[in-house]
Amino acid sequence: MKFFNERVLCPLALLACGVAASSAHAIVIEASYGTNDGFGSGFAAGSPYEGNVFPTPGPGDEPFEDRRNNGSFSWSPIDLSGYSTINSIAVEYSVYGMLAGSELTLNNYAIANLESEMLGSEGMPEQYVWSEQVDITDRSMLDALFQQEITLEFVSAALANLWSLDYVNLVIDVDELSGSEPEEPEDNDTVAISEPFTFSLFGLALLGMGLSRRRSGA
């Protein structure tokens, strides 16, 4: 029995605790639309443009990237139905040409005003490149996105509004996997252990402790 106590009980208890800890781990999910290249023409944040002057789309540009667009743009890159405990969401983007009153929304929650229209030196509206990173840590909004498909939308203030998108990056930090796991990047070597297997190890550890106490009492 001493052999069981020393050689089996301790390793089982440690293994059970280790497996329980490995069932939860942090994951960072990233998705990007477009390329941060200054609209293909070197337009940096704060750069103005006159009239309807837009850069010419380059080869390989996506439909709303580096070109004149009108109406709204919607992008649904990530499904969170298999994740839980969303810790934070970061949205980084660069846009210009959006009229005052245009918004950036996440699942219909307004998260930023697209402030690329400003008053110029003569008091007339002028358009500037607007770049920003929006960090979402509000617990109520993060909980509302639980188990949802993430939809990011640039909502134009007018259908005739002409505007251009350089890029948008979405970074979501989640904490646990629940049930069946979504597909993860290949470089993520985390291995999920089933709950029945975890409970079996705990049971063996408890059984060993019980036998140990019974033996010492005898």
C-alpha positions in Angstrom: 0.0 0.0 0.0 2.9 2.3 0.7 4.0 1.9 -2.9 0.5 2.9 -4.1 0.5 6.0 -1.8 3.9 7.3 -2.9 4.2 6.2 -6.5 0.6 6.5 -7.6 -1.3 8.9 -5.4 0.9 11.9 -5.9 1.3 11.6 -9.7 -2.5 11.0 -10.1 -3.3 14.1 -8.0 -0.8 16.3 -9.9 -2.0 14.9 -13.3 -5.6 15.5 -12.4 -4.9 19.1 -11.3 -2.8 19.7 -14.5 -5.6 18.3 -16.8 -8.2 20.5 -15.1 -6.0 23.6 -15.6 -5.4 22.7 -19.3 -9.1 22.7 -20.1 -9.1 26.6 -20.1 -6.6 28.7 -22.1 -6.3 32.0 -23.8 -6.8 32.4 -27.5 -6.3 35.5 -29.7 -8.4 35.5 -32.9 -7.4 38.0 -35.7 -8.9 38.9 -39.0 -8.0 41.6 -41.5 -9.6 43.3 -44.5 -7.4 45.2 -46.9 -3.8 46.3 -46.3 -2.4 49.2 -44.3 -0.8 50.9 -47.2 -2.1 54.5 -47.1 -4.8 53.8 -49.7 -2.1 52.7 -52.1 -1.1 56.4 -52.5 0.5 57.3 -49.2 -2.5 59.0 -47.6 -1.6 59.1 -43.9 -3.8 59.9 -41.0 -4.8 63.6 -41.1 -4.1 64.0 -44.8 -6.8 66.0 -46.6 -8.1 65.6 -50.1 -10.0 67.9 -52.4 -13.3 67.3 -54.1 -13.8 63.7 -55.2 -10.1 62.8 -55.7 -9.6 59.2 -54.7 -6.7 56.9 -55.4 -7.0 54.4 -58.2 -7.5 50.8 -56.9 -4.3 48.7 -57.4 -4.2 45.1 -58.5 -5.5 42.7 -55.9 -7.4 45.4 -54.0 -10.6 44.0 -52.4 -14.0 45.5 -53.3 -14.0 48.3 -50.7 -10.3 48.8 -50.4 -8.4 51.8 -51.7 -11.2 52.9 -54.1 -14.3 55.2 -54.3 -17.3 53.5 -52.7 -20.8 54.6 -51.8 -23.3 53.1 -49.3 -22.4 51.0 -46.4 -19.8 48.2 -45.9 -20.5 45.1 -43.9 -17.9 42.4 -42.9 -18.6 39.2 -40.8 -15.2 37.5 -40.4 -15.6 35.6 -37.1 -18.1 33.2 -35.5 -17.9 33.1 -31.7 -20.5 30.4 -31.2 -17.9 27.9 -29.9 -16.1 30.3 -27.5 -16.9 31.8 -24.1 -15.5 34.5 -21.9 -14.7 37.3 -24.3 -12.0 39.5 -22.7 -11.6 42.3 -25.2 -12.1 43.3 -28.8 -9.8 45.7 -30.7 -10.8 47.3 -34.0 -8.2 49.2 -36.0 -9.1 51.0 -39.2 -8.4 53.8 -41.6 -11.0 55.5 -43.7 -11.7 58.8 -45.5 -14.6 60.4 -47.3 -17.3 59.5 -44.7 -19.8 62.3 -44.1 -20.6 63.5 -40.7 -23.0 61.2 -38.9 -21.5 58.0 -40.3 -20.7 55.3 -37.7 -18.7 52.2 -37.2 -20.9 49.5 -35.6 -20.2 46.0 -34.2 -23.3 43.8 -34.2 -25.4 47.0 -34.5 -23.7 48.6 -31.5 -22.2 51.9 -32.4 -18.5 51.9 -31.4 -17.1 54.9 -33.2 -18.0 58.0 -35.2 -16.3 58.1 -38.6 -15.0 61.6 -38.2 -13.2 62.0 -41.5 -15.2 65.1 -42.3 -14.0 68.3 -40.6 -14.1 72.0 -41.0 -11.4 73.4 -43.1 -9.5 76.7 -42.8 -12.4 78.6 -44.5 -15.1 77.0 -42.3 -16.2 74.7 -45.1 -16.3 70.9 -44.6 -13.3 69.1 -45.9 -12.4 65.4 -45.8 -9.4 63.9 -44.1 -8.0 60.5 -43.6 -9.2 59.2 -40.2 -7.3 56.3 -38.5 -8.3 54.9 -35.1 -8.1 51.9 -32.9 -11.2 51.2 -30.8 -10.7 49.0 -27.7 -13.9 47.3 -26.4 -13.6 46.2 -22.8 -17.2 47.1 -21.6 -18.4 43.9 -19.9 -22.1 44.4 -20.9 -21.2 44.7 -24.6 -18.8 41.8 -24.5 -21.5 39.6 -22.9 -24.0 40.6 -25.5 -21.6 39.3 -28.2 -21.3 35.9 -26.5 -21.9 33.0 -28.9 -22.6 35.5 -31.8 -21.2 36.0 -35.2 -19.2 39.2 -35.3 -20.4 41.7 -37.9 -18.5 44.9 -38.4 -20.2 47.6 -40.4 -19.2 51.0 -41.7 -22.6 52.8 -41.8 -22.7 55.7 -44.2 -24.7 58.7 -43.3 -26.1 58.9 -46.9 -26.4 56.5 -49.8 -24.7 58.9 -52.1 -21.7 59.3 -49.7 -18.4 58.6 -51.5 -15.7 57.2 -49.3 -12.7 54.8 -49.2 -11.5 52.1 -46.8 -7.7 51.5 -46.5 -7.9 48.6 -44.0 -9.6 47.2 -41.0 -8.1 44.8 -38.4 -10.1 42.9 -35.8 -8.5 41.3 -32.8 -10.6 39.3 -30.2 -9.2 37.9 -27.0 -11.2 34.9 -25.6 -10.5 32.8 -22.6 -12.1 29.4 -22.8 -13.3 26.8 -25.3 -16.7 25.2 -24.5 -18.1 21.9 -25.9 -16.8 21.2 -29.4 -13.9 23.4 -30.3 -13.8 25.7 -33.4 -10.9 25.2 -35.7 -7.8 26.9 -34.4 -4.6 28.1 -36.1 -2.1 25.3 -36.8 0.5 26.8 -34.5 -1.8 26.4 -31.5 -0.7 23.1 -29.9 -3.2 23.2 -27.1 -4.9 19.8 -26.6 -8.4 19.6 -25.2 -9.1 16.9 -22.6 -12.6 15.6 -22.2 -14.5 16.2 -19.0 -15.2 12.5 -18.3 -11.5 11.7 -18.5 -10.7 14.6 -16.1 -13.4 13.4 -13.6 -11.9 9.9 -13.8 -8.5 11.1 -12.8 -10.0 13.1 -9.9 -11.8 10.0 -8.8 -8.7 7.9 -8.8 -6.9 10.6 -6.8 -9.7 10.7 -4.2 -9.8 6.9 -4.0 -6.0 6.8 -3.3 -6.3 9.4 -0.5 -9.2 7.4 1.0 -7.1 4.2 1.0 -4.2 6.0 2.4 -6.2 7.3 5.4 -7.8 3.9 6.0 -4.3 2.3 6.0 -2.8 4.8 8.4 -5.9 4.5 10.7 -5.4 0.7 10.8 
